[in-house]
Amino acid sequence: MAARRKAPQARKLALITGFDAFGGESLNPSWQICEQIAPEVSGVRIKTCRVPCDFEQAIEVVAQAIERHRPSFVICLGQAGGRAGLSVERVAINVSDARIGDNAGKRPIDEAIVPQGPQAYFATLPIKAMVEAIRAAGVPAAISNSAGTFVCNHLMYGVLHYVGANAPATRAGFIHVPYSEEQVIDKPAVPAMSLASMVKGIEAAIVAVDRHAVDVKVADGALD
């Protein structure tokens, strides 16, 4: 009797999201990364999602992409001008407090993202393994303990809230990226990074998530 063949194992899929330009910028490196990233990274299929910098729309857009693609994990990207490396976020808090308006002109102040929701959500990605992998790829990276209170934090909190309720097996988190080099031509002494380095770092982070069901136990954190 012939041996029964095992069904091929489904390849993992990662959803990577990036934002539209905001705050007077003509581009956003978080979306440029999504445009440049390989369609497959070390066996992980990649799908991308462009997110409006809009408090009312951002979470719903990504939730729809999660429903459509059913990813194993989600890495949301956003720009944090002034940071010098990739910042892997540890936590999102349940408040939106905008210093500037979003692209629709909305500027919530001290508003809960999810009324009666938890005060915070921690990333469910292996953040320390990701930082180690990004650095090993030759790209500056650090853990950040504050995703801010603008649309990036809003999205990180909303995505973690959504997957917790609707796709509990899906891991999720957020990485802030610096300005790209072309954004700082008229910004003297402001840190920047090449798009190629950012893409390399994000691809290394994807591999780390795929390889680490549990995070590594190392001391690595910052005061911000």
C-alpha positions in Angstrom: 0.0 0.0 0.0 1.5 3.3 -1.0 2.3 5.7 1.7 -0.1 8.6 2.0 1.5 11.9 1.1 1.4 14.7 3.6 -0.5 17.8 2.5 1.9 20.7 1.9 2.1 23.1 4.8 0.7 26.5 4.0 3.3 29.2 3.8 3.1 32.0 6.4 1.9 35.4 5.3 2.8 38.7 6.8 0.8 41.9 6.4 3.0 45.0 6.4 1.3 48.4 6.5 2.5 51.9 5.8 1.0 55.4 6.0 0.3 58.2 3.6 2.5 61.3 3.8 1.4 63.7 6.5 2.4 66.9 8.3 3.4 68.8 5.2 5.8 66.0 3.9 5.5 64.9 0.3 6.2 61.2 1.1 6.2 58.8 3.9 9.1 56.2 4.1 6.8 53.8 5.9 4.8 53.4 2.7 7.9 53.6 0.5 9.2 50.5 2.4 6.0 48.7 1.5 6.5 49.5 -2.1 10.1 48.3 -2.1 9.8 45.2 0.0 10.2 41.7 -1.6 7.0 39.8 -2.3 8.5 36.9 -0.3 11.0 37.1 2.6 12.7 33.9 3.6 9.6 31.9 2.8 7.1 34.3 4.3 4.7 35.8 1.7 4.2 39.5 2.0 1.1 41.6 1.5 1.0 45.3 2.0 -1.6 47.8 2.9 -1.6 51.6 2.5 -3.1 53.4 5.4 -4.6 56.9 5.5 -3.2 59.2 8.1 -6.7 59.6 9.5 -7.9 58.8 13.0 -11.3 57.6 11.8 -10.2 55.4 8.9 -6.8 53.9 9.8 -8.0 51.0 12.0 -10.8 50.0 9.8 -8.6 49.9 6.7 -6.1 47.6 8.4 -8.9 45.5 9.9 -10.3 44.9 6.4 -6.8 43.9 5.1 -6.5 41.4 8.0 -9.9 39.9 7.1 -8.9 39.7 3.5 -5.4 38.2 3.8 -5.6 36.3 7.2 -2.0 37.0 8.0 0.1 35.1 10.5 1.4 38.4 11.8 1.0 42.1 11.2 3.8 44.7 11.3 2.5 48.3 11.0 5.0 50.9 10.0 5.0 54.7 10.6 7.3 57.7 10.3 8.8 59.2 13.4 10.9 62.1 12.1 13.9 62.8 14.4 14.6 59.3 15.5 17.9 57.9 14.3 17.0 54.2 13.8 14.2 51.8 13.5 12.1 51.9 16.7 10.3 48.6 17.6 7.4 49.7 19.8 6.6 47.8 23.0 3.2 49.3 23.9 0.3 51.3 22.7 -1.9 53.3 25.0 -5.6 54.0 24.9 -5.5 57.7 24.1 -5.3 59.9 21.1 -3.9 63.4 21.8 -2.9 65.1 18.6 -0.4 68.0 18.5 -1.4 68.5 14.8 -4.4 67.6 12.7 -4.5 64.4 10.7 -4.9 64.5 6.9 -8.6 65.0 7.4 -8.0 67.9 9.8 -9.2 66.0 12.9 -7.3 66.7 16.1 -8.5 64.6 19.0 -7.4 65.7 22.4 -7.3 63.2 25.4 -9.8 60.9 23.6 -9.9 57.2 24.3 -9.3 55.0 21.2 -11.7 52.3 22.5 -14.0 53.6 25.2 -13.9 51.2 28.2 -11.0 49.4 26.5 -7.8 48.3 28.3 -5.5 51.2 29.2 -2.8 49.7 27.0 -1.8 46.8 24.7 1.6 45.3 24.5 3.0 44.2 21.1 2.6 40.4 20.6 5.6 40.3 18.3 9.1 39.2 19.6 10.3 42.8 19.8 13.8 42.0 21.3 14.5 39.3 18.7 13.5 41.8 16.0 15.8 44.4 17.3 18.7 41.9 17.5 18.0 40.8 13.9 17.8 44.3 12.5 21.1 45.2 14.2 22.7 42.0 12.8 21.7 43.2 9.4 23.7 46.4 10.0 20.8 48.7 10.6 20.4 50.8 13.8 17.4 49.7 15.9 16.1 50.0 19.4 13.1 49.2 21.5 10.8 52.1 22.1 8.5 52.3 25.1 6.3 55.1 23.6 4.5 55.0 20.3 3.3 58.6 21.0 -0.3 59.7 20.9 -0.9 60.4 17.2 -2.2 58.1 14.4 0.6 55.6 14.8 -0.2 54.8 18.4 -3.9 54.9 17.5 -3.4 52.3 14.8 -1.2 50.1 16.9 -3.7 50.0 19.7 -6.6 49.5 17.4 -5.0 46.6 15.5 -4.0 44.8 18.7 -7.6 45.3 20.0 -9.0 44.0 16.8 -6.9 40.9 16.5 -7.4 40.1 20.2 -11.1 40.0 19.6 -11.2 38.6 16.0 -8.0 36.8 15.2 -6.2 35.8 18.4 -3.6 33.7 16.7 -2.4 36.7 14.7 0.5 38.5 16.2 0.9 42.2 15.7 3.0 45.2 16.5 4.5 48.5 15.2 7.8 49.8 14.0 8.6 53.5 13.7 11.1 54.5 10.9 13.2 57.7 10.6 13.0 60.3 7.9 14.4 59.1 4.6 17.4 60.9 3.3 15.5 63.0 0.8 13.3 64.4 3.5 16.1 66.1 5.4 17.7 68.0 2.6 16.3 71.1 4.1 16.4 69.9 7.7 20.0 70.4 8.9 21.3 68.1 11.6 18.1 65.9 11.6 18.7 62.2 11.6 17.8 60.2 8.5 18.2 56.7 6.9 18.4 55.5 3.4 15.3 53.7 2.1 17.5 50.7 1.2 18.6 50.3 4.8 15.1 50.6 6.1 13.9 47.9 3.8 16.8 45.7 4.8 15.9 46.2 8.5 12.2 45.5 8.1 13.0 42.3 6.1 15.3 41.2 9.0 12.5 41.9 11.4 10.1 39.8 9.4 12.5 36.9 9.5 12.9 37.3 13.3 9.1 37.2 13.8 8.8 34.1 11.7 11.6 32.3 13.6 10.7 33.3 17.2 7.4 32.1 18.6 8.7 33.4 22.0 10.9 36.5 22.4 14.5 36.3 23.5 15.2 37.1 27.1 17.8 40.0 27.0 17.9 43.4 28.6 17.2 45.9 25.9 15.0 49.0 26.5 15.0 52.7 26.6 13.4 55.5 28.6 11.2 56.6 25.7 
